[in-house]
Amino acid sequence: MRSLVVLCAVLFICFIGSISTQGFVSTLEAAGASKVGVVDFQKVLTTSNYGKRATDELNRKGKGMEDDMKAKEAELLNLQKQFEKDALVMAKDKKEGKQKELRTKFNDFKALRAKYMDEFKNMQAEHFNKIRTTVLNITNDVGRKEGFTIIIEKNEGGLMYFDATLDITDKVISEYNKKPGQ
């Protein structure tokens, strides 16, 4: 029941947000300020030169981490199998020592996995934030130079519909690709 109430509240807020966005754009148009633009940030991430390089770098580093984890997991499984095979003939104290060693290696494996996940998330965030900051600056420049009244991000702006002629994403990507070091 509570989840139904929460769902209804979320849908209501989304509905009001879409109406208010439409009302805002309509108000701007009525005031004679009708130059509205839309930017698809996801498209910038996937098609700009820097976005492609960042994705390639993340994929390469992620693959390296994944390969390292697979090798360590295989090593751990081999140690486990060897222990299970040898455990039948081991003395109790040696058996307990090997079990402790396996638990330590397993805990080290889990810690390494968590470390890699954190590193990967941080790399993603770093690339994302760098691209976001640059795109925001470029969008501001394009907006000023070309006299836009408002530029809305397609996915985050609560945008439900827009005329495709308002989309300036390709222009932003083109400007982004011209930036030195990008």
Phi and psi restraints in degrees (value plus and minus 20) as a CYANA .aco file:
   2 ARG   PHI     -82.4   -42.4
   2 ARG   PSI     -60.3   -20.3
   3 SER   PHI     -85.7   -45.7
   3 SER   PSI     -51.8   -11.8
   4 LEU   PHI     -86.6   -46.6
   4 LEU   PSI     -60.9   -20.9
   5 VAL   PHI     -84.1   -44.1
   5 VAL   PSI     -63.7   -23.7
   6 VAL   PHI     -83.0   -43.0
   6 VAL   PSI     -63.5   -23.5
   7 LEU   PHI     -80.8   -40.8
   7 LEU   PSI     -64.4   -24.4
   8 CYS   PHI     -82.4   -42.4
   8 CYS   PSI     -61.5   -21.5
   9 ALA   PHI     -82.9   -42.9
   9 ALA   PSI     -63.9   -23.9
  10 VAL   PHI     -82.7   -42.7
  10 VAL   PSI     -65.4   -25.4
  11 LEU   PHI     -82.7   -42.7
  11 LEU   PSI     -59.6   -19.6
  12 PHE   PHI     -83.0   -43.0
  12 PHE   PSI     -65.2   -25.2
  13 ILE   PHI     -82.6   -42.6
  13 ILE   PSI     -63.1   -23.1
  14 CYS   PHI     -81.7   -41.7
  14 CYS   PSI     -61.9   -21.9
  15 PHE   PHI     -83.5   -43.5
  15 PHE   PSI     -66.9   -26.9
  16 ILE   PHI     -82.9   -42.9
  16 ILE   PSI     -60.4   -20.4
  17 GLY   PHI     -81.1   -41.1
  17 GLY   PSI     -62.0   -22.0
  18 SER   PHI     -89.5   -49.5
  18 SER   PSI     -57.0   -17.0
  19 ILE   PHI     -86.4   -46.4
  19 ILE   PSI     -63.4   -23.4
  20 SER   PHI     -86.8   -46.8
  20 SER   PSI     -56.7   -16.7
  21 THR   PHI     -84.0   -44.0
  21 THR   PSI     -63.9   -23.9
  22 GLN   PHI     -83.7   -43.7
  22 GLN   PSI     -60.8   -20.8
  23 GLY   PHI     -84.2   -44.2
  23 GLY   PSI     -59.5   -19.5
  24 PHE   PHI     -83.5   -43.5
  24 PHE   PSI     -67.5   -27.5
  25 VAL   PHI     -84.8   -44.8
  25 VAL   PSI     -60.9   -20.9
  26 SER   PHI     -82.5   -42.5
  26 SER   PSI     -60.1   -20.1
  27 THR   PHI     -83.0   -43.0
  27 THR   PSI     -62.6   -22.6
  28 LEU   PHI     -81.4   -41.4
  28 LEU   PSI     -63.2   -23.2
  29 GLU   PHI     -85.3   -45.3
  29 GLU   PSI     -60.2   -20.2
  30 ALA   PHI     -84.9   -44.9
  30 ALA   PSI     -50.5   -10.5
  31 ALA   PHI    -101.0   -61.0
  31 ALA   PSI     -19.0    21.0
  32 GLY   PHI      70.1   110.1
  32 GLY   PSI     -19.2    20.8
  33 ALA   PHI    -122.6   -82.6
  33 ALA   PSI      64.3   104.3
  34 SER   PHI    -128.0   -88.0
  34 SER   PSI      -7.5    32.5
  35 LYS   PHI    -111.0   -71.0
  35 LYS   PSI      82.6   122.6
  36 VAL   PHI    -137.1   -97.1
  36 VAL   PSI     117.7   157.7
  37 GLY   PHI    -144.4  -104.4
  37 GLY   PSI     138.2   178.2
  38 VAL   PHI    -150.2  -110.2
  38 VAL   PSI     115.0   155.0
  39 VAL   PHI    -142.6  -102.6
  39 VAL   PSI     111.2   151.2
  40 ASP   PHI    -117.2   -77.2
  40 ASP   PSI      76.4   116.4
  41 PHE   PHI     -81.5   -41.5
  41 PHE   PSI     -56.1   -16.1
  42 GLN   PHI     -81.3   -41.3
  42 GLN   PSI     -59.5   -19.5
  43 LYS   PHI     -85.5   -45.5
  43 LYS   PSI     -59.3   -19.3
  44 VAL   PHI     -81.2   -41.2
  44 VAL   PSI     -63.9   -23.9
  45 LEU   PHI     -79.9   -39.9
  45 LEU   PSI     -59.1   -19.1
  46 THR   PHI    -111.6   -71.6
  46 THR   PSI     -37.8     2.2
  47 THR   PHI    -139.1   -99.1
  47 THR   PSI     -33.8     6.2
  48 SER   PHI     -93.5   -53.5
  48 SER   PSI     136.5   176.5
  49 ASN   PHI     -77.2   -37.2
  49 ASN   PSI     -68.4   -28.4
  50 TYR   PHI     -86.0   -46.0
  50 TYR   PSI     -60.1   -20.1
  51 GLY   PHI     -80.1   -40.1
  51 GLY   PSI     -61.6   -21.6
  52 LYS   PHI     -85.8   -45.8
  52 LYS   PSI     -63.6   -23.6
  53 ARG   PHI     -84.7   -44.7
  53 ARG   PSI     -60.8   -20.8
  54 ALA   PHI     -84.1   -44.1
  54 ALA   PSI     -61.5   -21.5
  55 THR   PHI     -84.0   -44.0
  55 THR   PSI     -63.9   -23.9
  56 ASP   PHI     -80.7   -40.7
  56 ASP   PSI     -63.9   -23.9
  57 GLU   PHI     -84.0   -44.0
  57 GLU   PSI     -64.0   -24.0
  58 LEU   PHI     -82.5   -42.5
  58 LEU   PSI     -62.5   -22.5
  59 ASN   PHI     -83.3   -43.3
  59 ASN   PSI     -61.8   -21.8
  60 ARG   PHI     -84.9   -44.9
  60 ARG   PSI     -67.5   -27.5
  61 LYS   PHI     -87.3   -47.3
  61 LYS   PSI     -59.4   -19.4
  62 GLY   PHI     -83.4   -43.4
  62 GLY   PSI     -59.8   -19.8
  63 LYS   PHI     -84.3   -44.3
  63 LYS   PSI     -61.7   -21.7
  64 GLY   PHI     -80.9   -40.9
  64 GLY   PSI     -63.3   -23.3
  65 MET   PHI     -84.5   -44.5
  65 MET   PSI     -62.3   -22.3
  66 GLU   PHI     -83.8   -43.8
  66 GLU   PSI     -63.4   -23.4
  67 ASP   PHI     -82.8   -42.8
  67 ASP   PSI     -62.0   -22.0
  68 ASP   PHI     -81.6   -41.6
  68 ASP   PSI     -63.6   -23.6
  69 MET   PHI     -85.2   -45.2
  69 MET   PSI     -59.8   -19.8
  70 LYS   PHI     -84.0   -44.0
  70 LYS   PSI     -61.3   -21.3
  71 ALA   PHI     -84.1   -44.1
  71 ALA   PSI     -63.4   -23.4
  72 LYS   PHI     -87.9   -47.9
  72 LYS   PSI     -56.3   -16.3
  73 GLU   PHI     -85.9   -45.9
  73 GLU   PSI     -63.3   -23.3
  74 ALA   PHI     -82.5   -42.5
  74 ALA   PSI     -61.2   -21.2
  75 GLU   PHI     -81.9   -41.9
  75 GLU   PSI     -63.0   -23.0
  76 LEU   PHI     -84.5   -44.5
  76 LEU   PSI     -61.6   -21.6
  77 LEU   PHI     -85.3   -45.3
  77 LEU   PSI     -59.8   -19.8
  78 ASN   PHI     -83.2   -43.2
  78 ASN   PSI     -62.0   -22.0
  79 LEU   PHI     -82.1   -42.1
  79 LEU   PSI     -60.7   -20.7
  80 GLN   PHI     -83.2   -43.2
  80 GLN   PSI     -66.1   -26.1
  81 LYS   PHI     -82.3   -42.3
  81 LYS   PSI     -63.7   -23.7
  82 GLN   PHI     -82.9   -42.9
  82 GLN   PSI     -61.1   -21.1
  83 PHE   PHI     -82.3   -42.3
  83 PHE   PSI     -65.8   -25.8
  84 GLU   PHI     -81.2   -41.2
  84 GLU   PSI     -56.6   -16.6
  85 LYS   PHI     -89.9   -49.9
  85 LYS   PSI     -63.7   -23.7
  86 ASP   PHI    -102.2   -62.2
  86 ASP   PSI     -38.2     1.8
  87 ALA   PHI     -81.4   -41.4
  87 ALA   PSI     -48.5    -8.5
  88 LEU   PHI     -86.0   -46.0
  88 LEU   PSI     -49.3    -9.3
  89 VAL   PHI    -130.2   -90.2
  89 VAL   PSI     -15.7    24.3
  90 MET   PHI    -103.7   -63.7
  90 MET   PSI     130.4   170.4
  91 ALA   PHI     -91.1   -51.1
  91 ALA   PSI     135.2   175.2
  92 LYS   PHI     -78.3   -38.3
  92 LYS   PSI     -66.3   -26.3
  93 ASP   PHI     -86.6   -46.6
  93 ASP   PSI     -57.6   -17.6
  94 LYS   PHI     -89.3   -49.3
  94 LYS   PSI     -58.2   -18.2
  95 LYS   PHI     -82.0   -42.0
  95 LYS   PSI     -64.5   -24.5
  96 GLU   PHI     -84.7   -44.7
  96 GLU   PSI     -58.3   -18.3
  97 GLY   PHI     -83.1   -43.1
  97 GLY   PSI     -63.1   -23.1
  98 LYS   PHI     -86.4   -46.4
  98 LYS   PSI     -58.5   -18.5
  99 GLN   PHI     -82.8   -42.8
  99 GLN   PSI     -62.9   -22.9
 100 LYS   PHI     -83.2   -43.2
 100 LYS   PSI     -62.6   -22.6
 101 GLU   PHI     -80.8   -40.8
 101 GLU   PSI     -62.8   -22.8
 102 LEU   PHI     -84.2   -44.2
 102 LEU   PSI     -62.7   -22.7
 103 ARG   PHI     -81.5   -41.5
 103 ARG   PSI     -62.3   -22.3
 104 THR   PHI     -82.0   -42.0
 104 THR   PSI     -65.9   -25.9
 105 LYS   PHI     -84.3   -44.3
 105 LYS   PSI     -58.1   -18.1
 106 PHE   PHI     -85.9   -45.9
 106 PHE   PSI     -62.7   -22.7
 107 ASN   PHI     -84.3   -44.3
 107 ASN   PSI     -59.0   -19.0
 108 ASP   PHI     -82.3   -42.3
 108 ASP   PSI     -59.3   -19.3
 109 PHE   PHI     -82.8   -42.8
 109 PHE   PSI     -66.4   -26.4
 110 LYS   PHI     -83.4   -43.4
 110 LYS   PSI     -59.4   -19.4
 111 ALA   PHI     -85.7   -45.7
 111 ALA   PSI     -60.7   -20.7
 112 LEU   PHI     -85.0   -45.0
 112 LEU   PSI     -60.6   -20.6
 113 ARG   PHI     -81.2   -41.2
 113 ARG   PSI     -65.2   -25.2
 114 ALA   PHI     -83.4   -43.4
 114 ALA   PSI     -60.7   -20.7
 115 LYS   PHI     -81.9   -41.9
 115 LYS   PSI     -66.1   -26.1
 116 TYR   PHI     -82.2   -42.2
 116 TYR   PSI     -61.0   -21.0
 117 MET   PHI     -83.0   -43.0
 117 MET   PSI     -63.1   -23.1
 118 ASP   PHI     -83.5   -43.5
 118 ASP   PSI     -65.5   -25.5
 119 GLU   PHI     -79.3   -39.3
 119 GLU   PSI     -63.2   -23.2
 120 PHE   PHI     -86.5   -46.5
 120 PHE   PSI     -63.0   -23.0
 121 LYS   PHI     -81.6   -41.6
 121 LYS   PSI     -60.8   -20.8
 122 ASN   PHI     -85.4   -45.4
 122 ASN   PSI     -60.9   -20.9
 123 MET   PHI     -82.9   -42.9
 123 MET   PSI     -63.8   -23.8
 124 GLN   PHI     -79.1   -39.1
 124 GLN   PSI     -68.2   -28.2
 125 ALA   PHI     -82.3   -42.3
 125 ALA   PSI     -60.6   -20.6
 126 GLU   PHI     -81.7   -41.7
 126 GLU   PSI     -68.0   -28.0
 127 HIS   PHI     -84.5   -44.5
 127 HIS   PSI     -64.7   -24.7
 128 PHE   PHI     -79.8   -39.8
 128 PHE   PSI     -67.5   -27.5
 129 ASN   PHI     -85.1   -45.1
 129 ASN   PSI     -58.0   -18.0
 130 LYS   PHI     -83.4   -43.4
 130 LYS   PSI     -66.2   -26.2
 131 ILE   PHI     -84.9   -44.9
 131 ILE   PSI     -65.0   -25.0
 132 ARG   PHI     -79.1   -39.1
 132 ARG   PSI     -65.4   -25.4
 133 THR   PHI     -82.6   -42.6
 133 THR   PSI     -65.8   -25.8
 134 THR   PHI     -84.4   -44.4
 134 THR   PSI     -63.3   -23.3
 135 VAL   PHI     -85.2   -45.2
 135 VAL   PSI     -58.5   -18.5
 136 LEU   PHI     -81.9   -41.9
 136 LEU   PSI     -64.6   -24.6
 137 ASN   PHI     -83.3   -43.3
 137 ASN   PSI     -63.7   -23.7
 138 ILE   PHI     -83.8   -43.8
 138 ILE   PSI     -63.6   -23.6
 139 THR   PHI     -81.7   -41.7
 139 THR   PSI     -60.8   -20.8
 140 ASN   PHI     -82.0   -42.0
 140 ASN   PSI     -63.2   -23.2
 141 ASP   PHI     -82.6   -42.6
 141 ASP   PSI     -67.9   -27.9
 142 VAL   PHI     -81.6   -41.6
 142 VAL   PSI     -62.7   -22.7
 143 GLY   PHI     -80.6   -40.6
 143 GLY   PSI     -64.1   -24.1
 144 ARG   PHI     -87.5   -47.5
 144 ARG   PSI     -69.3   -29.3
 145 LYS   PHI     -83.0   -43.0
 145 LYS   PSI     -56.1   -16.1
 146 GLU   PHI    -123.9   -83.9
 146 GLU   PSI     -12.7    27.3
 147 GLY   PHI      52.5    92.5
 147 GLY   PSI      12.2    52.2
 148 PHE   PHI     -94.4   -54.4
 148 PHE   PSI     123.0   163.0
 149 THR   PHI    -104.6   -64.6
 149 THR   PSI     -59.3   -19.3
 150 ILE   PHI    -171.0  -131.0
 150 ILE   PSI     122.1   162.1
 151 ILE   PHI    -147.5  -107.5
 151 ILE   PSI     105.7   145.7
 152 ILE   PHI    -131.6   -91.6
 152 ILE   PSI     119.4   159.4
 153 GLU   PHI     -96.9   -56.9
 153 GLU   PSI     110.2   150.2
 154 LYS   PHI     -78.0   -38.0
 154 LYS   PSI     -65.9   -25.9
 155 ASN   PHI    -111.3   -71.3
 155 ASN   PSI     -52.1   -12.1
 156 GLU   PHI    -117.5   -77.5
 156 GLU   PSI     -32.1     7.9
 157 GLY   PHI    -105.7   -65.7
 157 GLY   PSI     -10.4    29.6
 158 GLY   PHI      51.3    91.3
 158 GLY   PSI       2.2    42.2
 159 LEU   PHI    -100.2   -60.2
 159 LEU   PSI     101.4   141.4
 160 MET   PHI    -117.4   -77.4
 160 MET   PSI     -53.5   -13.5
 161 TYR   PHI    -172.8  -132.8
 161 TYR   PSI     127.7   167.7
 162 PHE   PHI    -175.9  -135.9
 162 PHE   PSI     132.8   172.8
 163 ASP   PHI     -93.3   -53.3
 163 ASP   PSI     108.8   148.8
 164 ALA   PHI     -77.4   -37.4
 164 ALA   PSI     -42.1    -2.1
 165 THR   PHI     -89.4   -49.4
 165 THR   PSI     -34.5     5.5
 166 LEU   PHI    -102.5   -62.5
 166 LEU   PSI     -34.3     5.7
 167 ASP   PHI     -93.2   -53.2
 167 ASP   PSI      97.4   137.4
 168 ILE   PHI    -130.5   -90.5
 168 ILE   PSI      -2.3    37.7
 169 THR   PHI     -77.1   -37.1
 169 THR   PSI     -65.1   -25.1
 170 ASP   PHI     -82.4   -42.4
 170 ASP   PSI     -55.3   -15.3
 171 LYS   PHI     -85.5   -45.5
 171 LYS   PSI     -62.4   -22.4
 172 VAL   PHI     -84.8   -44.8
 172 VAL   PSI     -62.3   -22.3
 173 ILE   PHI     -82.3   -42.3
 173 ILE   PSI     -63.4   -23.4
 174 SER   PHI     -79.8   -39.8
 174 SER   PSI     -65.1   -25.1
 175 GLU   PHI     -85.5   -45.5
 175 GLU   PSI     -58.7   -18.7
 176 TYR   PHI     -83.0   -43.0
 176 TYR   PSI     -63.4   -23.4
 177 ASN   PHI     -86.8   -46.8
 177 ASN   PSI     -41.2    -1.2
 178 LYS   PHI    -101.3   -61.3
 178 LYS   PSI     -36.7     3.3
 179 LYS   PHI     -84.4   -44.4
 179 LYS   PSI     116.6   156.6
 180 PRO   PHI     -83.6   -43.6
 180 PRO   PSI     121.2   161.2
 181 GLY   PHI      58.4    98.4
 181 GLY   PSI     -14.0    26.0
